[in-house]
Amino acid sequence: MSTVGLIGLGAMGSGMAASLRRAGHSVQVFDVRREVAEAFTHAGGTAHDTLASLGAACDVVVSVVVNAAQTEAVLFGDGTTPGCAASMKPGSVFVMCSTVDPNWSVALEARLEAMGLRYVDAPISGGAAKAASGQMTMMTAGKPEAYALAEPFLNAMAAKVYKLGERAGAGSKVKIINQLLAGVHIAAAAEAMALGLREGVDAAALYEVITNSAGNSWMFENRMAHVLAADYTPLSAVDIFVKDLGIVLDMARASKFPLPLSSTAHQMFMQASTAGFAKEDDSAVIKIFPGIELPKGKA
């Protein structure tokens, strides 16, 4: 029976690890916060002190870190601490779940293949709640022999596992397009709510009407609820969309493809970030609009 390890027990990774355990798998984990990894083991599973020991123990390693730089450190070390790649057994699989430049993912596959390792390009979507319930979406690409080992674990973590190609890059391209829409929708939702506030419309009434009308979007319904509650606890931070929309624009720039809405949304998130809201929930992009009084939530 194949063994699985998961690196990164953040909002998404902790839920994914729980889904793997709920499916009956013995889960090995690593997190830079040792106490978080130890807490996961209280209900079963094994925490590793090092990435190298986790890599040696697992046939499939799932990485759920923030970006490409962290993924490289997980695999190849940070200059002082070894990563997991050197200790992984030949033929084992690395599953990369971060949102990254598709070209970087293609290059990573080649680098791992040269080490005798298999790779699944597997960005994720759905948020922490769906990760915890095993209902998230995975946008994957990889060779059949990589899927042969990884697929039972992918299916345990996600309700929908889309196979988008046999080479890396396809999964990351689809995720980037999803992030284009997500970022633009949040920015548009914030703009609409801000206009309503400026015009003196009751915020709760506006929310009720829009969420029952054709102008609604999943992002309006989800993120403007945060604004009404005045709760900017970061489920997904402003700086995530500074990064992700930046990747969107980089991908389009390479083929000289215009993205006017994405460009504007990116500028809005960057303005929010530099205004001091970088680590707040991405709905805090509404704070860039002048002359409005935001809801204060319940006293």
Residue pairs with C-beta under 8 A, 6 or more apart in sequence:
2 59
2 60
2 149
2 152
2 153
3 26
3 28
3 57
3 58
3 59
3 60
4 20
4 25
4 26
4 27
4 28
4 58
4 59
4 60
4 61
4 62
4 153
5 27
5 28
5 29
5 30
5 48
5 54
5 55
5 57
5 58
5 60
5 61
5 62
5 84
6 13
6 16
6 17
6 20
6 27
6 28
6 29
6 30
6 61
6 62
6 63
6 64
7 13
7 29
7 30
7 31
7 51
7 54
7 61
7 62
7 63
7 64
7 65
7 74
7 84
8 30
8 31
8 63
8 64
8 65
8 70
8 74
9 17
9 29
9 31
9 33
9 36
9 37
9 40
9 64
10 64
10 65
10 66
11 128
11 131
11 235
12 64
12 97
12 124
12 127
12 128
12 131
12 136
13 31
13 64
13 131
14 36
14 40
14 131
14 132
15 128
15 129
15 130
15 131
15 132
15 133
15 136
16 62
16 64
16 97
16 124
16 131
16 136
16 157
17 27
17 29
17 40
17 45
18 132
19 131
19 132
19 133
19 134
19 156
19 157
20 27
20 153
20 156
20 157
21 27
21 43
21 44
21 45
22 134
22 156
23 134
23 156
25 152
25 153
25 156
26 44
26 45
26 46
27 40
27 44
27 45
27 46
28 45
28 46
28 47
28 48
28 54
28 57
28 58
29 37
29 40
29 41
29 45
29 46
29 47
29 48
29 54
30 37
30 47
30 48
30 50
30 51
30 54
31 37
34 47
34 49
37 47
37 48
38 47
40 47
41 47
46 57
48 54
48 57
50 81
50 82
51 74
51 77
51 81
51 82
51 83
51 84
52 82
52 83
52 84
52 86
52 87
53 87
54 61
54 84
55 61
55 83
55 84
55 85
55 86
55 87
55 88
56 87
56 88
56 89
58 88
58 92
59 89
59 92
59 93
59 149
60 92
60 93
60 95
60 149
60 150
60 153
61 84
61 88
61 92
61 93
61 94
61 95
62 95
62 97
62 153
62 157
63 71
63 74
63 75
63 94
63 95
63 96
63 97
63 98
64 97
64 98
64 124
65 71
65 74
65 98
66 98
67 98
67 99
67 100
67 243
68 98
68 100
68 101
68 104
70 98
71 96
71 98
71 100
71 108
72 83
73 83
74 83
74 84
75 83
75 84
75 85
75 94
75 108
75 112
76 83
76 85
76 86
77 83
84 94
85 94
85 112
85 115
85 117
86 115
88 94
88 115
88 117
90 116
90 117
91 116
91 117
91 118
91 145
91 149
92 117
92 118
92 149
93 117
93 118
93 119
93 120
93 146
93 149
93 150
94 112
94 117
94 118
94 119
94 120
95 119
95 120
95 122
95 150
95 153
95 154
96 105
96 108
96 119
96 120
96 121
96 122
96 123
97 122
97 123
97 124
97 138
98 123
99 123
99 172
99 175
99 176
99 179
99 243
99 244
99 247
100 123
100 172
100 247
101 172
101 247
101 250
101 251
102 168
102 169
102 170
102 172
102 173
102 176
102 251
103 169
103 254
105 121
105 168
105 169
105 171
105 172
106 167
106 168
106 169
108 119
108 168
109 119
109 121
109 167
109 168
109 169
112 118
112 119
113 119
118 142
118 143
118 145
118 146
118 149
118 150
119 142
119 143
119 146
119 168
120 140
120 141
120 142
120 146
120 147
120 150
120 154
120 171
121 140
121 141
121 142
121 168
121 169
121 170
121 171
121 172
122 138
122 139
122 140
122 141
122 142
122 154
122 171
123 138
123 139
123 171
123 172
123 174
123 175
124 131
124 136
124 137
124 138
124 139
124 158
124 175
125 136
125 137
125 139
125 175
125 178
126 135
126 136
126 137
126 158
127 136
127 235
127 236
128 235
130 136
130 137
130 159
131 157
134 156
134 157
134 158
134 159
135 158
135 159
136 157
136 158
136 159
136 160
137 158
137 159
137 160
137 162
138 154
138 157
138 158
138 160
138 161
138 162
138 171
139 162
139 164
139 171
139 172
139 174
139 175
139 178
140 147
140 154
140 161
140 162
140 163
140 164
140 171
141 163
141 164
141 165
141 166
141 167
141 168
141 169
141 170
141 171
141 172
142 150
142 166
142 167
142 168
143 166
143 167
144 166
147 154
147 163
151 161
154 161
155 161
162 171
162 174
164 170
164 171
164 174
165 171
173 251
176 244
176 247
176 248
176 251
177 248
179 241
179 244
179 245
179 247
179 248
180 245
180 248
180 259
180 262
182 219
182 241
182 244
183 241
183 244
183 245
183 248
183 262
183 265
183 266
183 269
184 261
184 262
184 265
185 217
185 218
185 219
185 220
186 219
186 223
186 241
186 265
186 282
186 283
186 285
187 264
187 265
187 268
187 269
187 285
188 217
188 220
188 265
189 217
189 219
189 220
189 223
189 224
189 283
190 223
190 224
190 227
190 268
190 283
190 285
190 286
190 289
191 289
192 210
192 215
192 220
193 203
193 206
193 207
193 220
193 224
193 227
193 286
194 286
194 289
194 292
196 203
196 206
197 203
197 292
197 293
197 294
198 289
198 291
198 292
203 227
203 228
203 295
204 228
204 295
207 224
207 225
207 228
210 216
210 220
210 224
211 220
211 221
223 281
223 282
223 283
224 283
226 232
226 235
226 281
226 283
227 283
227 286
227 294
227 295
228 295
228 297
229 295
229 297
229 298
230 294
230 295
230 296
230 297
231 281
231 297
232 277
232 280
232 281
232 283
232 284
233 281
234 279
234 280
234 281
234 282
235 281
236 281
236 282
237 278
237 279
237 280
237 281
237 282
238 269
238 272
238 273
238 277
238 278
238 279
238 280
238 281
238 282
238 284
238 285
239 269
239 273
239 278
239 279
240 282
241 265
241 266
241 269
241 282
241 285
242 266
242 269
242 270
242 273
242 278
245 262
245 265
245 266
245 269
246 266
248 259
248 262
248 266
249 259
249 262
249 263
249 266
252 258
252 259
252 262
268 285
268 288
269 282
269 285
271 288
272 278
272 284
272 285
272 287
272 288
275 287
275 288
277 284
277 285
277 287
286 294
287 294
